[in-house]
Amino acid sequence: MSRALLYALVAAAGNVLGALAVTRRAVLQLKVIEHFLAFGAGFMLSVAIIELLPEAFARSGGVAPLLVLAGYLAVHFTQHTLTPHFHFGEETHAISSVAGTSALIGLLLHTFFDGVAIASAFLVRPELGLMVFIAIFLHKLPEGVTISSIMMAGGRTRGGAVGAAALLGLATLVGVVMTDQVGFLVQHGLAISAGVAIYVAASNLVPELQGKHGWTMPAAFFAGAVVFFGTKTLVDRLS
């Protein structure tokens, strides 16, 4: 098993863990995961801008800006144009089963590129792969909360909700495998993934924490950015 696939497997497990927190009504765990959302947003945004974008421009050259934009727009199209109801975090209102299914389809593209990002980053250098993995794992837990709660709000069973989260994890693994097999993704996957990561961090996660009262969520967001720099320094020194 490749290193990228192993890390992707751990990240995929985060989807299932988040779903289990919902189906078991683990209140404390859900509160912690909510702060993971904010922390992960700060960490992921930092990784995308400081790590992914420079490498994407180096690998993809002049087409990099177009590919970054394409990744950003693709996620918006699948999650907020084709999907009638979607937001990160726990869904607390009843919705239609169609809305749940469309949210799952929208998230599958995003999670596929989670895998592409991990694999592409490891192709550049292991240190980058590790940083991308951390960023993705941090938002996998709230992602699992999101899809499982949406599925249950749409009338699905607990088993179906966990199964939907597992599908997201599987899409991440497929993204890793496809990157190893498809030349276009080897060359340009990092640029597309950068656009996806920027969208997830800035347009999915940040709006969720902006709607919360109190200081802990903003503090977690800024802490994510600060910890990114500390982690990057440590990883670079150990490499």
N, C-alpha and C positions, 0 to 999 in steps of 0.2 A: 504494500500500500504506500502510495506517495505521501510525502509530508503534507502537501496541500490537501489531499483527500482526507487525511487523518484530522487535520485542523477543521476542515469543513464538517466532518462527522460530529466533532465536539460542538461546533456552532449550531448544527442542525438539532442537536439534543436540546439546545436552549429553547427552540420552538415548542418542543414537547413539554419541557419543564414549565414554561409559561402557561401552556394550556392546562396542565394539571393543577396549577394554582387556581385557575378559574373553576374548573369542574369540581374541585374539592373545597371551594369557597375558603381558601386559605387567606384570611383577611390580612394578616401581618405580611405574608409573602407578597400579596398584591400591592401593599403599600411600598414595600421595598422595591418591587419591580417598577412601580410608577416613578420612583426616583432614579432607577436604572435608565428609564426613558430620557430623563433630563440629562443625566451624566453622559449617557451614550451619545446624545445629540451633540454635546460639546466636544467629546472625543472624536466622533466621526467627522464632524465638520472640520476639525483641525487636521485629521488624517487626509481628508479629501483635498483640502486646499494646499497644505504644506507638503504632503507626500505624493499623493496620486497625480495631481495636475502637472507638476514638473516632469515626472516620469512619463506621463501620457504624452506630453508634448515632445519629449525626446524620442519616444518609440513611434509615434504616429505622424510626427512632422506637421506639415501644413494642413492636414485634414483633421488634426486633433480638436480644434475648436468646434468643428461641425459635429464630430462624434460625441463630444461632451454634451453639446446641446441636444443631440439626438437622444442620448441616454436620459437626459432630464425630461424632455418632452414625452418620451415613450412611457415613462412611469406616470406622468401626469395624465396622459391619455387613458391608460389602463385603470388607474385608481380613482380618477376624479372626472372622467368624461364618460367612459363606458360604464362605470360603476355608479349606481344611483345613490349609494350610501356607504361612505367609508371615512373612518378617522382612526388614528392610532389611540390605543388605550382601551379600557374595558367598555364594552357596549352595554348600556343599562336600559335601553328602550326596546320594545318589541319591533321587529322589522320583518319584511317578507323573506321567504326562503330564497327567492330570486336574488334579492339584495345580498344575501349571504354568499350565494354561489358566485355572483359577479365579483364580490370582494375577494374571494379566494382566487379567482382567475387573475384579477389584477395584481394580487400579491405574488402569484407564481412567477411572473416576469421579473419582479423586483428580487425575489429570492434566488432565481436562476442567476442573476447577475451578481448576487452575493458570492456565489461559487466562482463565477468568472473572475471577480475581483481577487479572491483569495489565490486562485491558480495563477492569474496573471502577475500578481505581486510576487509570488514565490519564484516565478520565472525571471524576474528582474534581480531580486536578491532575497535571501531568507529573512533578513531584518525587516524589509518592507512587508513581506508576507505575514510576519508576526504582528506587526502594527495593524494591518488590515484585518487580520483575524480578530484581534481584540475589539476593534471598532464594530465589526459585524456581530460578534457574540453579545456585546452589550445591548444591541437593539433586538437580538433574537428573542430574548425573554419577553419584552413588551409586545413583540410581534406575535408570539404565541398567545399572549393574553388577548390581543386584538382579534385574531381570527377565530379563536375558540369562543369568545364571548359573542361575536357576531353570528356564528353558526348557531349557538344556543338561543340567541335572541330571535333567530329565524325559525325556531322550532326543531332544530336538530338535537339528537341525543348527546349525552356526554361523550360517548364513544365516538360519535361522528365528529364532535368538536375536536377531540384529541387527534382523530384521524386526519382532519383538515390541517392541523398544525404539523403533523408528520409529513404530509404532502409538501408543505413548504420546505421542510428540512430536506426532503428527497430532491426537490428542485435545485437546492443549493449543491447537493452532491452531483447532480446531472451537469450543473454549470461547470464544476471542476473537471469532470470527465470530458465534456465537450471542448473545453479550452485546450486540453491536451491533444485533441483530435482535429480541430478546425484551425487552419492556418490564419484565417481572418481574425479569430479571437486571440490567437497567440500574439499577433502583431498589434491589434487595435482594441482588444478587450479591456485593457486598462483605461483607455480614454472613455469608452462607453460607460464603464463601471464608475468612473469619476463623476460623470453626469448623474448617474443613478444615486450615488452616495450623497452628492450635494442636495439632490431633491429630497431624499429620505431625511437627511439631517435638518435642512433648512425649511422645507415645505411640509413635511409630515410631522416631525418630532417637535421642532421649536414651537409651532402654533399650539400644540397640546399643552406644553408647559406654560405658555403665555396666558392661558385661560385659568391657571390655578392661582389661588390666593396664598399669601404667606411668602416667606423668604427662602424656604428650604429647596424648592424646585429651581429658582434662579441660581441659588448657591450651588446646587448639584450640576447645573449646566456649565457654569464657569469653572467649577472644580474639574469637570471632564476635560476642558481645554488645558487647564494647568497640568493635570496628570498626564495628558498627552506629551507635553514637553519633557516632563520628568521621565516618562517611560521611554521616549525616543532617546534621550541622553543615556539612559541606562543600557538600552539595547545596543546603541552604537558603541558604547565603551566595551561591552562584552563581546562584540563581534570581532 
